[in-house]
Amino acid sequence: MHTFQPYPADMLELNPFTKIGKEWMLITAGDKEKANTMTASWGGLGVMWGKNVAYVFVRDSRYTKEFIDANDTFSLTFFKGQQPALKYLGTVSGRDEDKIAGARFNVNYSDNTPFIDEGNLVFICKKLSSTRMTADQFIDPKLADTFYKDGDMHTMYVGEITQILAR
């Protein structure tokens, strides 16, 4: 396992449009008994309710959603490179196989919150809210027509970033 050190939020310099939208991240949830991860390119970082937060979007059909719903915390792991492994983790379901091992990644923990050890930056997040998106919420109906033709909607999770770890 790699050694991760706490990293102060006020020293964090990253472009979320690049880090999330182009380089992608892994959302990981579970506990020391069982965890699952998924690749995500939708989300953001900011301040809400007086706290540093991350917000992520997870489709109803994703196995990782069950782990997020069942636990109080989740993690976001960021990488330099690793696109083939991240693509694999975004297309294979943890219901069908041990996809973390299949990607040749390992699970590490901060307290009981799992994260992916091969990353170089990790946000540990405490769940603050979850909001399921519905088609009637869209002001622009083309969004529902374009992204949700099959009805597989997202839930938006807002998590307080309680710890940042770097290696």
C-alpha angles and dihedrals in degrees: 000000000000124000115247125193129200112263122203114243092220090061094050114120116180139129107236092200089061100032095049106021101041109018093035130209138232121241109207129184139164134075140269090288098054136353138174135196138199136190116248134185097173121081144072150218130237148109123297132161088004092299136106104251145181122206123202136179123223126182120235091242096057117109090215089064089069089056093047091049092049097050138056095226141041135178137227116211122196127197144193104231118333092127095146092053092044091050090051092050089051095053105038122070122230086217089071103038145353093275095175090061089041089059089048090242129133134217118238126180140225101200100314097332114107123221135168111268096209093065123097100214127036132185116200108206132195111211112247102167145353124203123183112218118228130192093245090062094067116101089193106052091198088075092062091043092049103040105024108039089131094047093243095142130188130243115215114221121195113200130184109234099234097170138015117203127191135181 
